């Protein structure tokens, strides 16, 4: 069965974006250094948006994922950059009750997020990548099988939390760790 994997960058204090909710990539608290890029290219090349893949000469299907799931706010970061589908090489689902369709290849899921993910997990294919945001991640927490946290060495104090919702404990077991030269630590946890 396919796994739902929350693969995301975070700060030491558990934020995936600053208070404005904008794209944190390249901000001083989320530096995109050559070793980070190389890690992504080597391990998760399908998680790079189409323009980055083209610039790096990356083509072909995903190594780990064939489907990307994201919330409205995360999707709108791509829209602001002029991308109606930042991941055309993946099946793309956006979870939103209010978003209008901008691209026929992007499926808008308006209700029943947990049921939709459960159905996706029973289909044949590679794992499902949950890119964000924190509210969607919290709503899908019962179905998240693995966390891959690109933990930056920054503390920002406030912003968009890794999981944004009410208290509801879930336990995960550490299964892997990679320390990059830049100080980013990639932590992998599986549901216990």
N, C-alpha and C positions, 0 to 999 in steps of 0.2 A: 504494500500500500504506500502511496505517496505521502511525503511528510510536508507539513506546513512549517516553513523555516522563516523566522524573523531575523533577517540579515540587515543590520543597520549600524550606523556610526553613533556613538554616544560619548558623553563627557564622563568624567569620574563621578560626578554627582547625578548621573542618570538622565541627562537631557539630550534629545535628538535634534533640537534646533533652539535658536534663541527665542526671546519673548515675542518677536514679530512673526515667528513662524516661517520666515523666508528660507531660501536655500542656504544652508550653512557651509556647503562645500567650498573650501578654500578660505574660509574665515580664519582668523588667527587662532581660534580655539578648535578648529577642524582643518588643520593644514593638510593639503594634498601634496605629499612629498613623493619623490621618485620611488622610494621603497613601497609606499602605499599603492601607487599605481601598479608597480610590478606585482605586488601581492594579488591585487584584483585581477590583473591580466592572467596570472598563472592559475588562480584558484576559482574565480567567479567572473570570467570575462563577459558573460551575458548580462551582468548587472550594470555594465557601463551603458549609458544612453547612446543611441544611434550615432550622433555626431562624434562622440569620443571613440566609438568603435571604428568608425570610418577613418578618423585621424590616425589611429594606431594600427590600421590595417587588419582589424579583427573581423572575421566573417564566420558564418556557419552557425550551427545550433548551439544551444547552451550545454555546458559540461554538467551542471548540477540542476538547473532550473529550466523549465519550458513555459512557465506561467508566472506572471507578476500580478500581485494584488496591492492596491493602494487606496487610501482614502482621498476624499475630494481635495483637501488642502495640499496634499503631496502632489496630486495630479495637476493642480493649478500652478505649481512651480514650473512644470514643463510647459504648460500653456503660456505662461508669462514669457517664456523663452522662445515662443513660437512653435512649440512641438505639440501637436495634437496627439501623437503617440511616440513617446520617447523611447519605447522598446518595441519597435515593429517586428523584431526577431523573436518575440515572445508572445504567447497568448496574454492579453492584457485585460484585467478587470478593475474597474473603479467602483468603490462602494460609496454611494451618495443618494440621499433622498431628494436632493434639489438640483443636481448638476444636469445641464442639458448636454446632449450628445454632440461632440465635436469631431468625431472620427468613427466611421462605421466599423472599423476593426477593433475598437475599444468597447467592451461590454460594460454597461452601467448596471450595477446591482442596487436596486432601490430598497429592498427589504429582504429579510431572511438571510442575513450574512452568514450565520453559523451553519444553516442548512445548505447554503450554496457551497461553502468550503467543505463541508462533509461530503457532498456529492462529488466535488472536484477530487477529493482525496481517494475516492474509489475508482476513478478513471485510470486507464493506463497512461504512463508518461513519467517524466522526471518530477522532481520535487517542486513545490509551490513556494515562491518567494514573496514574503510580506515585506514591502519596502517601507511602509509607514502609513499613517502617522500613529501617534500615541493613543488616540481615542479608538481607532480601528483595531490597533493591536490589543487593547484591553478588551474590546468586545469579542475578539477572536481567541483570546487567551485559552479558553478550554480546548481549543483545537491545535494550538501551537505545540509542535513536537520538538523543535530545536531552536535554540537562540545562537546566533553568530553575531557577537557584539564587537565591533571595531572600536575599542575603548581608547579614546584620546586622553592625553595627559593633562587635560584642562578641567577647571571647575568654573562654572559660569553663574551659579547661584539661582537662576530662574530660567524658564523657557518652556518648551514643549517636552513633557516627560516621556520617557521610554514607554510607559503604560499610564494612560490618563483615564482613571475611573475609580470607582469605589473600592474599598478594602475587600480583597478576595484572594487569599493565599494560594499559590501553586508552587510546587517544588520541582527544581531542576538539578541535575547532577553534572558537575564539570567533566568534560570528556576530552578537551584539547585546549592548548594555549600556544600562541605564536607571538613572540616579542620582535617587533620590527626595529631597525636601527633608529628610526625617528622617534621612538618611544611609544608608538601605538601598540597596544596589546590586543590581539584578536583572541577572544574567549569563546569557546564553544560549550554549550550546555544542552543536554538532552533531558526531556521530561522523565521524572522518576516513575 
